[in-house]
Structures are given as C-alpha cells and as structure tokens.
Amino acid sequence: MEYAKALIKISIANTRGKFGNTQLFGQGSLQYSDLMNQGINEKKTLEDELKGGMSEVQEPPLFFLG
C-alpha cells in the first residue's frame, strides 16, 4: 500500500509538471518538484527495505527490474 502511494505521488507530480507554468487563483502555482522528490525517496526507501530483509540465499525480487 505504501509503495502504491509513492508511485501515485510520482504520477501526480509528473502531471502537475506538465502544467507548471499555469497560474492558479490567488497567484498560486503548482509545486510538483517537492512531491516528486518525496515520492522517489519513499519508493527507494521501501525498495531498500524489501531488498535488505532477505537472506543471502534468496534472489532479489524481479518486479523491481525494468
């Protein structure tokens, strides 16, 4: 569930990045870089946690490759 949340943050940041020059009401702007960094950091932390929890005999999960 946490991994899916990190991927959603990255997707939302990509979408907001496409409209980065758009001005919102009240002179606001879309902040996508902070959300992107947060999603990438959470994703990396969760992947490292999954990879580090394995014994030396097991192979790493293949769903991270690609």
Secondary structure, 3 states (H helix, E strand, C coil): CHHHHHHHHHHHHHHHHHCCCCECCCCCECCCHHHHHHHHHHHHHHHHHHHHCCCCCCCCCHHHCC
